[in-house]
Amino acid sequence: MKILKDFYFYPWTSPQDNNANTVFIDGHVPTLVDPGHSHLFGNIAEAMLRDRVDAGRVRLLLFTHGHPDHVEATDRFDDAVLRAIGKAEYRYMQGEGRDLFLGTGIQPPSKPFQILLNEGELKLGQKTFLVIPTPGHSPGSVCLYYQKEKVLISGDTVFYLGVGRTDLPGGDLPQLAESVAMLAKLHIEYLIPGHGEMMKGRKAIEKNFQMILSEFF
């Protein structure tokens, strides 16, 4: 569903299968954030078509982190599509992150990540995002902040009424607490998480952060 000009949100709502939410950012560099599991991606592609968006237009796949439910569908796209992930997360996927794939019976991605993200600005055509490292759920998790519209794509760092788990390999609760506290300082009007529902409105989002920081940490 379209939430802003050039921004589309595809929440995963099936209770039978775990899968990530997906975000499509249109424009000069059509970008898909966290395409999810390979065998479930057809559902995302169909939802995009209902919005008159063809997944074949995607030119960049961007991953908030390297867990299978966010990354596996990368191999559904051909080599002409670029792939971007946090630099620290790329290193993680050579070790513990790779083991997580294999331990769940899923083959790690076969196609390479050509872009390794560092903290700072990321320009997608005329749009400028801020890449924010947010370790905790995984060592190299990143969030994307679009300051113009006050949009935060938070991956599995922070959700509505919750945070990402830290009991998987590479998880670190103190680091997650620091990451959430840092994000809470941003002016956010749209919080788009990796799972669960999207939040709108600065006051509601601030209350969500306050609750999380007091109840979880």
N, C-alpha and C positions, 0 to 999 in steps of 0.2 A: 504494500500500500504506500501511496505517496504521502510523505509527511511534510516536505518542504520542496521548494523548487530544486530539482536535481537530486533529491534525497528520497530513497525508497527503503522501507523497513519490512522485512519478511520474518516475522516471529515464528519459531517452531512451537507448536502447541500440542502435538500428539503425545499423550501420556505413555504410549506403547514403545516409543523409540526416543532415545536421547540424541539430540542434535542441536547444533548451535543456531542462534538467530543469524540472519544474513542481512547485510546492508548493501544497497547498490547506490553508487554516486555517479550520476550522469555528468556529461560535459565533454571537454576536449580529451580527457583521459577517462573513459568509462571504467569504473573501478568497482570490483566486488570484494567486500570485506567478509571474511570467514564463510566460505561456501558450504562448509559442513561435511557430513559423511557422503561418500561417493554414491552409495546405493539409495540415498534419500534425495540426491540433488535434483532428480526429475521433478519433485514437488516444488522446489524453489523455481526452477525454470518455467514451470506451468504458471506459478503465481506471478512471475515477472511478465509473462505473455499477457496475462489478464490486465496488466498495467501498460500494455503495448510496448514492452521492453524485451528485446531479444537478447538472451544470454550470450549469443554469438558475437555481440558487439563488445563484450568485455575485453579490455586490453591490459588490465592490471588486476592481479589477485593480491590482496593485502591481508595479512593474517595478524590478529592481535596476539596470538601465541600458537604454540605448535602441538597442541593436543589433537588426537584423532578426530574428535567431533567438530573441530573447526577447520582442519587441514585436509582430510583425506580426499575430498573432491577435487583437489588441485590437479590430479591426473586425468580428470575428465576434460581438461582444456589442452589445446595443442601448444606446441613450442613457441608459437608467435605471441602468446600471452606472457607478459612478465609476471614474476612472483616476488613479493616483498615480505620480509619478516624481520623482527628485531635482531640486531647483531648478536646479542647475548643469547637469544632464543635459538639462533642458528647453531651456536656452539652446543647448546643443550641438546639439540636434536641429533647431534653426532654421538651422544652418550646416553644419559638417562631418558631423554625424550624418545630416542629410537627404541630403547628397551620397553618403554610404555606401549608403543605401537605393537611390538612383537608379542608382548605379554597379553595383549587383548586380541591376538590373532589377526591383526591387521598389518599389511605390509607398509613400511614407511614410504613416503612419496618418492617416486622415481625421477621426477623432473626437478631440475635445480632451482634454487632461489637465486635470482640474479641481483636482487637489491637487498642489501642489509641495512636496516634502519638504525640510525643513531638519534639521540635526543636533538630536537630542533625542528626547523621548518621542513615541511614536505609540500612541494608545489605540484598540484595536479591540474595542469593547464592554468586557468585563471583563478583556481581555488588554492588557498594556502592553509594547510593544516599544521598543527603543532603535534609532533610525536613526543609522547611523554612516557618514559620508562616507568613501569609500575610492577616491579618484582614482588613476588609473594605467592600468587597462585602457581606461577612457574617463574624460573629465574629471569627470563627475558620478555615477559609480558609487556605490551605497550598499549596505551590508549591514544586515541586520536581526538584532538580538540579543534573544532572549526569555529574560530573566534567570531567570525562575521555573524553567524546565526546562533552562537552560544550552544553548539552541539557537541556533546561528548559521546564518542563511541568507546565504551568502557570494557569490552571483552568480558573476561571472567574476573575482573578485579572487584567490581561493585555492581550489585543488582538492586532492584526494588526489594527492600527489606532483607538484604543479605549480601554476602560476599562469596568469592570463590573458595573452594576447599583447598586446604593446604596439606592434606595427607597423601597426595600423590608424589612421586619422585620429583625432587626439586622444589617442593612447596616450603614456605617459610612464613609462619604466622607473624613474627615481629616485622618482617619486611612488608607484609601485606598491610599491617596497621599503619606503617609509615606512608605507604602508597595511597591508602584511602584518605589519610589526613591531608596529604598534599592535594589530592583531587578536590577535597571539600572546600578548598580556598578559591576554586574557580567559579566564575559566574556562568552557571549552566541553566539553560532553558529547556533543553532536550537531553535526557539521559537515555542512551540506547545501549542496553546491556547485551552480553553474549547469550543470556538465557532469561526467560521471563518477560514481563511486560515493560514497555517503554514508559518513561515518566516525562511529564510536561509541567513547566512552571517552576520558577526559581525557588519560591517559598517551599513548595512540596519537596523539591529535590534537596534543599538545605535541611529540612526536617528528616529526610531519609538518611542523610549523612550523619546527623546528630544522633539518631537512633542507633545506627550501625556502630559508630565510634563508642557509644556508651554501653551497648549490649554485647558486642562481639569482642571488644578489646579491653 
